[in-house]
Amino acid sequence: MPGYPEALTLLAGLSALLLMATVVGRALAVMYSSDVGSAATIADLNARIDAWWVMVSVIGIAFAFGFVGVVVLFGLLSFVALREFMTLTRLRAADHWTLIAAFFVLLPAQYYLVWTEWYGLYSILIPVYAFLLLPVASALRDQPKAFLDRIAEAQWGVMITIYCLSHVPAIATLRIPAYDAFLLLPYFLFVVQMSDVLQYAWGKSLGKTPIAAALSPSKTVEGTVLGIGSATALGAALWWVTPFTPVEAAAMSLVTTIIGFMGGLVMSAIKRDRGVKDWGWLIQGHGGILDRLDSVVFAAPVFFHLTRYWWAA
């Protein structure tokens, strides 16, 4: 597909930005080494930058293998994310069949359907069939205690970590006239992730007014508005790699980043309800896979369906 070199070029550009961030981060660490408060913040920033190097490298390798590589990568990410989510649920032995179905039936089936571009089935497999049949797997074990709570948590986990996340590689299956939709993958990921980074950076530097202090103390009105605004501007500036006009790219970026912010807030609420700070520990400076993808899982289906409705043939 002709879009692969361009997608790798975008990743190379992101690597250049990371290189600049690395140099600045290391310089700041030397400059403020004697300031305990600033040194801790800068150390956290550098840990996040180091983790980004790993993540960009992994994504770059997947992109080098084309669509199949992206499907495999996000299938693996779904598996890890589902495990992180289920670890915090109240599922019990009676729900083992439900877990087996989620990990070893629904997950591979969903990504197989995305790979074969069977939109008519992958768009309803989980929200219709899994929604109806997963409770049956648990009900057959004849243990009604906290049944509604258990099955709701299982359904939420499957919906978020498999269904929503599978819409990232599904973006490449869109049929847009005179355009290779594979290019929209790095574009979408860049805009969403840069929104997260910029919200964090603006919040640390200028943030004063908490949005939801009990859910996410680091999220501020100033950081969110400036971060979303900056990411929207970046998305608009990259309109030339999309099928959108500059105004359309700005609108899509704005909607995507707002939905991504909402996703981060919702996933934070779930963590706080369970009394944990992070979903996991896999990514240094970021927590678990879900901590890094909380905005992506909400934004991906919205970006996919808006693009499909307005631009796909």
PAKOL-704776 format. One record per residue: x, y, z of N, C-alpha, C in turn; residue in one letter. Coordinates in steps of 0.001 Angstrom, whole numbers, padded with zeros to 6 digits, always signed. Layout:
BEGIN
XYZXYZXYZa ...
//
This chain:
BEGIN
+000850-001198+000000+000000+000000+000000+000885+001247+000000m +000551+002238-000793+001417+003412-000946+001536+004261+000305p +000635+004110+001262+000681+004956+002442+001708+004555+003471g +002290+003348+003344+003211+002875+004373+004442+003762+004525y +005138+004153+003450+006315+005019+003623+005972+006343+004290p +004824+006920+003901+004427+008181+004511+004140+008009+006002e +003518+006870+006370+003243+006610+007777+004535+006502+008571a +005522+005839+007985+006814+005722+008654+007517+007079+008729l +007274+007933+007729+007844+009279+007764+007275+010069+008941t +005968+009917+009184+005355+010588+010326+005959+010094+011637l +006195+008802+011711+006815+008246+012915+008240+008763+013073l +008932+008941+011951+010285+009510+012015+010243+010938+012532a +009224+011682+012108+009063+013036+012617+008795+013054+014112g +007986+012098+014577+007721+011989+016012+008993+011628+016759l +009813+010793+016164+011094+010432+016785+011995+011654+016919s +011953+012535+015904+012747+013761+015977+012263+014646+017126a +010942+014715+017301+010397+015482+018423+010836+014883+019756l +010841+013554+019814+011268+012878+021036+012740+013147+021327l +013538+013190+020273+014958+013483+020455+015141+014873+021052l +014387+015833+020542+014454+017181+021092+013999+017196+022550m +012914+016462+022828+012405+016409+024199+013414+015763+025131a +014122+014748+024629+015133+014068+025435+016270+015006+025800t +016731+015758+024815+017823+016711+025059+017391+017771+026070v +016187+018321+025871+015685+019353+026789+015492+018778+028186v +014919+017563+028261+014680+016943+029560+015950+016692+030335g +016976+016203+029633+018257+015946+030305+018918+017256+030733r +018791+018291+029902+019365+019592+030256+018679+020169+031490a +017345+020043+031548+016603+020532+032711+016986+019769+033976l +017240+018469+033823+017623+017659+034981+018940+018149+035579a +019863+018556+034718+021150+019076+035200+020963+020455+035829v +020168+021289+035184+019973+022666+035646+019278+022725+037011m +018323+021828+037249+017526+021888+038476+017834+020727+039425y +019008+020170+039319+019369+019026+040162+019353+019366+041652s +019583+020636+042000+019614+021026+043409+018243+021431+043948s +017260+021582+043071+015896+021949+043471+015088+020666+043606d +014815+020249+044846+014184+018953+045093+012817+018855+044420v +011990+019904+044574+010651+019872+043991+010677+019785+042476g +011463+020642+041846+011546+020640+040383+012214+019372+039871s +013220+018885+040603+013949+017688+040174+013018+016485+040084a +012068+016374+041026+011132+015247+041012+010218+015317+039792a +009728+016507+039481+008858+016686+038315+009615+016388+037024t +010859+016869+036941+011668+016648+035739+012026+015174+035592i +012286+014502+036711+012588+013069+036659+011389+012294+036121a +010184+012684+036558+008966+012050+036050+008816+012306+034555d +009099+013531+034132+009032+013876+032714+010000+013034+031892l +011237+012882+032365+012230+012101+031635+011862+010622+031579n +011248+010125+032653+010789+008729+032644+009716+008529+031582a +008831+009505+031448+007791+009441+030421+008393+009505+029016r +009395+010353+028834+010051+010464+027520+010748+009151+027166i +011440+008551+028137+012107+007265+027891+011095+006192+027495d +009955+006196+028183+008916+005218+027857+008364+005459+026457a +008266+006737+026068+007785+007057+024727+008718+006519+023648w +010034+006526+023917+010979+005950+022960+010651+004476+022702w +010372+003757+023771+010036+002334+023641+008742+002170+022857v +007724+002967+023207+006425+002828+022556+006490+003176+021076m +007199+004250+020744+007315+004644+019341+008093+003584+018548v +009102+002986+019166+009875+001934+018499+008994+000731+018192s +008171+000337+019175+007275-000809+018978+006260-000517+017879v +005677+000679+017911+004710+001057+016883+005383+001119+015511i +006609+001643+015469+007334+001713+014203+007578+000340+013596g +007945-000630+014436+008157-002003+013959+006860-002578+013407i +005755-002346+014143+004456-002846+013681+004080-002223+012341a +004297-000911+012208+003969-000240+010960+004827-000741+009804f +006051-001138+010103+006932-001656+009057+006371-002938+008447a +005565-003681+009219+004947-004909+008728+003559-004651+008140f +003194-003365+008025+001939-003026+007389+000726-003311+008243g -000394-003513+007583-001673-003680+008260-001665-004882+009200f -001068-005982+008757-001018-007183+009608-000261-006887+010892v +000840-006159+010799+001616-005819+011985+000823-004981+012967g +000022-004040+012439-000793-003192+013303-001894-004012+013981v -002516-004916+013243-003562-005774+013821-002990-006633+014941v -001829-007232+014688-001195-008076+015713-000824-007247+016938v -000238-006069+016715+000162-005215+017837-001031-004859+018712l -002113-004385+018110-003255-003965+018912-004018-005154+019485f -003916-006308+018830-004474-007511+019438-003744-007858+020730g -002420-007751+020712-001629-008002+021920-001904-006947+022987l -002020-005685+022572-002337-004622+023525-003704-004852+024158l -004658-005315+023373-005981-005632+023913-005898-006731+024963s -005072-007736+024692-004922-008851+025639-004385-008344+026977f -003326-007524+026923-002727-006998+028152-003696-006057+028855v -004365-005199+028074-005315-004247+028657-006482-004982+029311a -006971-006027+028663-008073-006806+029236-007645-007459+030544l -006419-007941+030583-005912-008543+031819-005830-007496+032928r -005339-006298+032589-005271-005228+033593-006657-004883+034121e -007620-004791+033220-008974-004432+033622-009579-005513+034507f -009480-006758+034079-010110-007856+034815-009468-008068+036183m -008205-007681+036317-007534-007820+037610-008213-006980+038680t -008843-005876+038290-009481-004982+039251-010973-005254+039431l -011491-006285+038784-012911-006595+038910-013155-007566+040061t -014444-007803+040336-014835-008716+041410-015281-010068+040867r -014754-010447+039727-015108-011743+039153-014603-012859+040056l -015326-013971+040042-014984-015104+040897-014923-016381+040067r -014788-017503+040742-014628-018776+040036-015795-019063+039096a -016983-018615+039468-018158-018864+038630-018073-018147+037281a -017166-017196+037166-017045-016421+035930-015882-016871+035054d -015295-018006+035359-014149-018475+034579-014512-018691+033113h -015690-019212+032844-016099-019422+031453-016204-018089+030723w -016703-017086+031426-016801-015751+030840-015421-015213+030493t -014465-015397+031392-013100-014927+031143-012467-015677+029970l -012671-016987+029924-012122-017779+028816-012700-017306+027491i -014008-017055+027481-014649-016575+026256-014096-015213+025843a -013858-014341+026827-013356-012999+026523-011956-013051+025937a -011053-013776+026608-009649-013795+026204-009398-014637+024958f -010059-015782+024851-009670-016759+023824-010703-016983+022738f -011839-016309+022818-012836-016401+021750-013113-015010+021171v -013583-014114+022024-013984-012794+021535-012807-011980+021026l -011702-011971+021776-010552-011151+021368-009987-011579+020017l -009614-012864+019841-009095-013235+018512-010139-013111+017413p -011405-013376+017736-012449-013275+016714-012613-011831+016244a -012604-010891+017190-012767-009482+016837-011637-009006+015935q -010411-009351+016272-009281-008891+015469-009173-009646+014142y -009621-010882+014107-009677-011609+012831-010669-010938+011888y -011819-010536+012435-012833-009877+011617-012348-008517+011117l -011592-007807+011959-011007-006533+011507-009998-006800+010395v -009168-007813+010575-008156-008163+009574-008804-008514+008237w -009931-009241+008275-010622-009621+007043-011589-008534+006571t -011646-007421+007321-012460-006262+006966-013956-006585+006912e -014403-007476+007797-015810-007854+007859-016532-006885+008789w -016757-005683+008311-017347-004627+009141-018718-005018+009680y -019534-005645+008864-020874-005999+009281-020931-006875+010513g -019863-007644+010780-019852-008506+011961-019012-007942+013095l -017834-007377+012789-017018-006873+013904-017644-005643+014558y -018540-004960+013856-019201-003794+014449-020293-004181+015443s -020766-005455+015405-021836-005869+016311-021490-007099+017152i -020356-007733+016886-020018-008973+017595-020059-008786+019105l -019402-007759+019600-019314-007549+021050-020512-006774+021602i -020896-005632+020997-022028-004893+021587-023367-005614+021493p -023502-006608+020619-024767-007356+020520-024602-008783+021062v -023813-009598+020372-023745-011016+020729-023028-011264+022052y -021878-010615+022257-021171-010798+023527-021981-010234+024685a -022637-009101+024448-023460-008493+025498-024552-009456+025953f -025134-010202+025021-026223-011110+025367-025739-012455+025889l -024628-012953+025369-024210-014314+025683-023231-014425+026847l -022423-013386+027112-021496-013469+028246-022211-013703+029578l -023337-013037+029846-024033-013311+031102-024498-014760+031222p -024802-015384+030078-025255-016770+030105-024147-017683+030615v -022904-017405+030191-021772-018238+030616-021614-018222+032126a -021873-017075+032748-021784-016992+034204-023038-017521+034876s -024196-017272+034297-025459-017720+034892-025535-019243+034976a -024947-019916+034009-024981-021379+034012-024214-021985+035190l -023365-021195+035840-022615-021701+036989-023430-021629+038283r -024633-021051+038201-025598-021090+039310-025083-020425+040585d -024445-019247+040424-023996-018478+041586-024454-017028+041414q -025645-016700+041961-026233-015378+041709-025664-014234+042543p -024850-014494+043539-024354-013430+044415-023553-012407+043609k -023953-011133+043717-023307-010020+043003-023237-010270+041501a -024225-010987+040965-024189-011357+039548-024164-010123+038642f -025049-009155+038914-025120-007976+038051-023806-007204+038059l -023205-007028+039238-021928-006322+039329-020854-007060+038546d -020788-008355+038716-019744-009154+038054-019867-009106+036545r -021060-009320+036046-021200-009395+034594-021081-008015+033959i -021527-006976+034678-021373-005620+034150-019891-005256+034013a -019095-005653+035000-017659-005387+034936-017014-006150+033785e -017420-007390+033596-016863-008187+032496-017232-007574+031147a -018499-007173+031006-018942-006582+029742-018226-005258+029473q -018049-004468+030511-017340-003198+030356-015900-003441+029919w -015250-004404+030562-013865-004712+030216-013716-005137+028774g -014595-006007+028316-014547-006501+026939-014831-005365+025957v -015800-004542+026285-016178-003437+025397-015026-002437+025242m -014422-002077+026368-013364-001073+026339-012079-001607+025718i -011613-002746+026197-010274-003221+025823-010224-003996+024515t -011341-004547+024083-011338-005291+022816-012074-004502+021732i -013348-004258+021960-014156-003611+020922-013631-002218+020564y -013495-001366+021572-013068+000008+021288-011652+000056+020724c -010740-000711+021331-009345-000655+020882-009172-001237+019485l -010007-002198+019102-009890-002794+017767-010230-001797+016665s -010856-000679+017026-011168+000327+016016-009939+001110+015565h -008819+000970+016278-007598+001639+015809-007120+001002+014506v -006831-000320+014461-006453-000896+013158-007589-000846+012147p -008844-000835+012622-009975-000780+011690-009963+000504+010869a -009332+001548+011378-009253+002808+010625-008606+002584+009260i -007624+001686+009210-006912+001426+007950-007771+000704+006924a -008909+000145+007343-009770-000588+006409-010775+000315+005705t -010822+001580+006091-011786+002496+005478-011462+002709+003997l -012480+002732+003207-012314+002936+001770-012633+004400+001437r -011586+005201+001343-011734+006631+001079-011215+006914-000328i -012026+007504-001188-011611+007740-002581-010283+008493-002678p -009378+007960-003508-008084+008591-003805-007246+008828-002557a -007388+007956-001582-006626+008137-000334-006378+006776+000305y -005166+006594+000873-004819+005368+001580-005072+005578+003072d -006111+004934+003593-006529+005152+004982-005488+004697+005995a -004474+003937+005562-003426+003522+006503-002730+004740+007121f -002688+005836+006354-002051+007056+006854-002799+007664+008033l -004082+007363+008141-004861+007921+009243-004492+007295+010589l -003867+006118+010563-003474+005466+011819-002455+006303+012595l -001282+006614+012006-000338+007439+012761-000891+008828+013054p -001700+009356+012154-002300+010673+012382-003182+010645+013626y -004082+009680+013693-004988+009564+014842-004214+009381+016144f -003258+008447+016139-002492+008176+017357-001677+009401+017772l -001109+010095+016792-000306+011279+017098-001158+012357+017765f -002322+012647+017206-003172+013711+017743-003647+013367+019160v -004106+012133+019357-004627+011743+020676-003520+011748+021724v -002381+011161+021386-001304+011072+022361-000669+012432+022624q -000550+013260+021602-000005+014593+021822-000941+015414+022698m -002239+015197+022573-003188+015875+023451-002926+015506+024904s -002693+014206+025167-002381+013763+026529-001101+014420+027040d -000063+014403+026196+001228+014969+026587+001108+016466+026857v +000419+017165+025960+000304+018620+026090-000592+019017+027264l -001626+018234+027523-002445+018507+028706-001613+018357+029974q -000761+017341+029990+000117+017117+031145+001117+018273+031282y +001741+018659+030159+002762+019706+030189+002159+021059+030580a +001046+021423+029939+000402+022695+030276-000122+022685+031715w -000651+021542+032127-001175+021448+033485-000093+021617+034536g +001076+021021+034270+002191+021142+035211+002726+022569+035284k +002705+023256+034145+003300+024589+034106+002326+025709+034459s +001058+025581+034022+000108+026674+034219-001174+026267+034929l -001348+024979+035157-002608+024506+035720-002826+024933+037164g -004032+025423+037446-004377+025853+038805-005747+025339+039255k -006684+025226+038309-008062+024883+038661-008359+023421+038344t -008523+022568+039360-008799+021154+039099-010152+020958+038414p -010210+019974+037532-011478+019639+036885-012260+018661+037742i -011585+017635+038216-012205+016617+039073-011110+016121+040013a -010884+016869+041073-009744+016606+041955-009773+015216+042566a -010973+014679+042843-011068+013357+043452-010746+012241+042468a -010920+012515+041179-010664+011495+040161-009238+011573+039629l -008825+012780+039271-007503+012958+038667-006956+014322+039060s -006209+014400+040156-005703+015687+040654-004849+016443+039643p -004227+015724+038706-003331+016377+037746-004074+017055+036601s -005359+016744+036423-006126+017352+035329-006688+018697+035783k -006300+019737+035059-006774+021082+035383-007492+021694+034192t -008294+022706+034480-009009+023393+033404-008014+024011+032427v -006996+024681+032971-006009+025345+032112-005241+024338+031250e -004785+023264+031894-004028+022252+031166-004860+021570+030101g -006124+021282+030431-006998+020601+029480-007311+021491+028282t -007693+022716+028540-008050+023631+027444-006846+023900+026541v -005708+024198+027149-004514+024499+026350-003995+023243+025645l -004072+022093+026321-003603+020854+025712-004458+020448+024530g -005773+020493+024707-006680+020163+023604-006531+021179+022471i -006409+022456+022819-006228+023475+021792-004946+023289+021006g -003847+022978+021703-002561+022765+021030-002597+021542+020132s -003199+020450+020628-003288+019224+019830-004177+019431+018616a -005235+020202+018782-006113+020516+017649-005348+021303+016581t -004526+022246+017022-003713+023012+016074-002730+022105+015340a -002112+021179+016062-001197+020227+015418-001938+019361+014404l -003130+018880+014803-003928+018065+013885-004303+018822+012634g -004645+020117+012803-004984+020939+011645-003772+021160+010751a -002598+021337+011365-001374+021566+010593-000987+020343+009764a -001428+019169+010197-001108+017929+009478-002228+017496+008538l -003088+018420+008162-004216+018076+007292-003765+017428+005989w -002568+017752+005544-002072+017259+004255-001825+015755+004217w -001796+015098+005385-001642+013637+005376-002989+012952+005563v -004066+013718+005530-005406+013180+005732-006271+013446+004506t -007477+012900+004488-008414+013266+003414-009208+014513+003769p -008859+015171+004880-009598+016329+005374-009002+017637+004845f -009835+018655+004793-009338+020015+004579-008764+020512+005913t -008041+021637+005934-007527+022149+007208-008621+022357+008262p -009766+022905+007843-010865+023129+008789-011425+021800+009278v -011585+020842+008371-012092+019518+008759-011116+018800+009681e -009821+018937+009395-008814+018310+010252-008859+018898+011655a -009052+020219+011735-009163+020865+013042-010397+020367+013784a -011520+020253+013078-012761+019791+013701-012629+018351+014180a -012053+017482+013349-011866+016080+013732-010909+015964+014912m -009849+016753+014898-008888+016722+016003-009540+017204+017292s -010349+018241+017205-011020+018784+018387-011966+017752+018995l -012795+017150+018157-013732+016130+018656-012968+014949+019250v -011932+014502+018550-011159+013346+018994-010485+013601+020336t -009883+014767+020490-009176+015058+021737-010137+015271+022906t -011298+015849+022639-012294+016012+023706-012798+014648+024173i -013104+013767+023230-013547+012417+023589-012438+011682+024327i -011188+011877+023874-010061+011240+024553-009928+011720+025986g -010109+013017+026199-010077+013559+027559-011163+012918+028418f -012358+012794+027878-013450+012167+028613-013112+010717+028971m -012458+010026+028034-012049+008646+028304-011084+008560+029463g -010108+009471+029483-009154+009475+030589-009836+009726+031919g -010838+010601+031915-011556+010915+033151-012366+009708+033633l -013048+009045+032719-013851+007868+033082-012964+006742+033614v -011848+006497+032928-010966+005409+033364-010318+005736+034703m -010078+007024+034964-009566+007432+036277-010602+007167+037364s -011882+007408+037033-012946+007160+038004-012998+005685+038393a -012784+004808+037419-012792+003373+037710-011621+003014+038621i -010448+003567+038330-009279+003295+039179-009503+003782+040602k -010034+004976+040739-010258+005508+042087-011279+004673+042839r -012289+004183+042129-013287+003317+042754-012644+002038+043291d -011594+001596+042613-010901+000374+043032-009723+000677+043955r -009461+001957+044206-008428+002336+045155-007012+002169+044659g -006804+002320+043321-005457+002192+042761-005114+003447+041975v -003842+003709+041841-003384+004890+041097-003236+004581+039613k -002719+003390+039296-002468+003010+037909-003112+001661+037611d -003335+001414+036334-003871+000125+035909-002823-000977+035997w -001567-000611+035899-000494-001597+035938+000840-000911+036127g +001893-001609+035770+003248-001099+035988+004148-001324+034778w +003563-001751+033670+004358-002201+032524+005190-001096+031897l +004672+000154+031885+005347+001253+031193+005873+002238+032227i +007176+002378+032290+007787+003282+033272+007302+004711+033066q +006831+005320+034158+006362+006695+034089+004930+006838+033622g +004331+005755+033136+002966+005816+032619+002018+004855+033322h +002526+003855+034026+001667+002853+034643+001489+001658+033737g +000235+001264+033506-000056+000117+032662-000437+000517+031247g -000768-000487+030435-001184-000238+029060-002432+000642+029024i -003387+000361+029912-004622+001146+029926-004390+002593+030358l -003369+002828+031166-003047+004206+031532-002605+005006+030317d -001953+004349+029368-001501+005026+028170-002581+005070+027093r -003524+004120+027130-004516+004015+026072-005907+004439+026510l -006035+005022+027719-007370+005364+028202-008082+006365+027298d -007346+007288+026721-007958+008239+025792-008185+007610+024418s -007295+006724+024021-007407+006076+022710-008657+005211+022620v -008955+004447+023688-010083+003518+023614-011414+004256+023448v -011511+005461+023992-012742+006229+023801-012757+006932+022447f -011603+007439+022031-011551+008248+020817-011604+007421+019533a -011060+006201+019556-010936+005410+018326-012276+005122+017642a -013293+004612+018360-014566+004352+017664-015208+005619+017109p -015095+006721+017845-015688+007980+017376-014982+008463+016117v -013644+008452+016122-012873+008862+014949-013195+007956+013762f -013247+006657+014007-013531+005690+012941-014890+005955+012300f -015924+006073+013117-017271+006178+012569-017538+007546+011949h -016964+008603+012503-017105+009903+011859-016445+009911+010484l -015248+009334+010413-014542+009272+009128-015296+008393+008143t -015780+007267+008620-016522+006343+007746-017793+006994+007213r -018486+007733+008073-019762+008332+007663-019549+009477+006675y -018550+010329+006905-018407+011545+006109-017466+011400+004930w -016470+010497+005008-015441+010476+003958-015323+009147+003219w -015760+008055+003815-015586+006750+003163-016590+006591+002025a -016184+005796+001040-017055+005570-000118-018231+004685+000251a 
//
